[in-house]
């Protein structure tokens, strides 16, 4: 007799009662927190000013910084598209279980995915279209960091609160 293992916790409303699943989610969020911190630290090296972001992508003769190469940007985009999709599908899937309202779920889902795409696309737009897209890049990063933090906080809050799941 063949035994079928069901991934019941993905569609069950008792996600916060499954202690092993809670452990997996907490450890995953811990890794995401470190990703969030290192992402912020990397951007602090570039800077949050228009000038520093433009210099990062277009280079500077004064500081002997070459412009970002096509291949370097392509490799970075390749990894980031995959990684951000996995991270955001994980957190946004978990947010569906929380009791926050549907409007706020929609806001978090849209803001996290759109800002992640904007963050990745922003460098390309600066490098190959116009330096004015530096403002778009900075805004996308800020929205991404805020929505990413909100997703993590809400998911962990839900796991340890007494609220009932609102999945469905």
N, C-alpha and C positions, 0 to 999 in steps of 0.2 A: 504494500500500500504506500502510495506516494504522499508525503506530507507537504502541505502548502503553508508557507509562512506568509502572513498578511502584514503589510505595513499599516496596521490599524491606526497608529497614532497620527498619521497624516490626515485622517478624516474623522477622528474621534473627538468628542468634546471634552474628554477627560485628560487633555494634554498636561495640565498642571498637577495631576495626581500620579503620573508615571514618573517615579523617582529616577530611574535610569535615563529616561528621555530628558528630564530636567537637568541631569548632570551633563549629558551631551550638549544640550543647548547652552548651559552656563559656560562650559569650556570653550565652545565655539564662539560665544560672545566675548570671552576673555581674549581669544586670538584676534577677534575683530577690533577690540579696544586697542590692542597693540598695533594693529594695522592703522587704525585711526590716528593714534599718536605719532607713529613713524611717518605717516602721510603728511601730517601737520608739520613735523620737524623738517621733512624734505622741502616743503613749500617755504618754510622760514629761511632756508638756505637760498632759495631763489628770491624771495621777498614778495610782498603784497602790493608793491607800488607799480604803477603803470610802467615806469622806466625800467624797473628791474625785470619785469616779466618780458617786456619787449627785448631787452638785452639778452635774456636767457635764450630766446628763440632766434633772434636775428644776429646775435653776436655783437661784439664791440671791439673796435680797433684800439681804443684807449686802454681797455683791460685785457687785451690780447685774447679775447674769447671768440672762437669761431662760431658761425651760425650752426644751429642744430642740423644734422644731416638727415636726408630723406630716409636712409636705411635705419638710422638710430631711432627716428620718430616712428617708422613703420614697426620696428621690433617692439617698441614701448606700447604702441597702440594695440598690436596683436595680443600681447599679454594682458593689457588692461581691459580690453573688451571681454575677454574670457573671464578674468578674475572678477570684474565688477558684476558681470551677469550672474555668476555663482553666488557671490556675496549678497547681492540685492534680491535675488529670487529667494534665497534662504530667509533673510530678515523680513522681507515683505510677505512671504508665505506665513511666517510665524505671527505677523501682525494681524492676520485675518482671524486668529483665535482670540485676540484681546477684545475687551468690551468697549473700546473707544468707538465712537460713532463712524458710520460709513463715510461721511464727508471727510473726516480726518484720516481715515485709512486711504481714501482716494488721494488726498493731498500728499501724504507720505509716499505713496507708491509713485505718483507722478513726479514729485519733486526729487526723489532719489534717483529714479531712472533718467529723467531729463537732464538733471544737473551732472550726473556721471557721464552721459553722452556729451554734454557741453564741455565738461572738463577735458575729455579726451580730444574732442574736435577743436577746442580753443587753440591749442598749440599749432595745429595745422592751419587754422584760419589766420593766425598771427604770421606764421612763416610764409604762407603762400598767397594770402589775400590782402590783408592790411594789418598794420600794428594796432589799429583801433580796436581790434578784437581782444586786446589784453584786458579791457574792462569786462568783456563777456567771460573770459577765462577766469578772472578773479571772482566774479559774481557766481559762476558755476561752482567753483571750488568751495566758496563759503556756504552756498545752499547745500552742496553735497555733504560737507562736514556736519552741518546742523541736522540735516535729515538723517544721516547715518547715525549720529549720536542719539537722536530722538528714537529711532527704530530700536537701537540696542537698549536704551533705558526702558522703553515701554515693554519690550519683550521680557526683560528680567523682572520688571515690576509685576507684570501679569503672572509670571511663574510663582512668585512668592506672595501674591495677594490672595484674598478670599473670593475674588470675583469669579463668576462662572464664565466659561468660554462662550463666545458669541459666534462661533464658526457656523457658516451656513447662510 
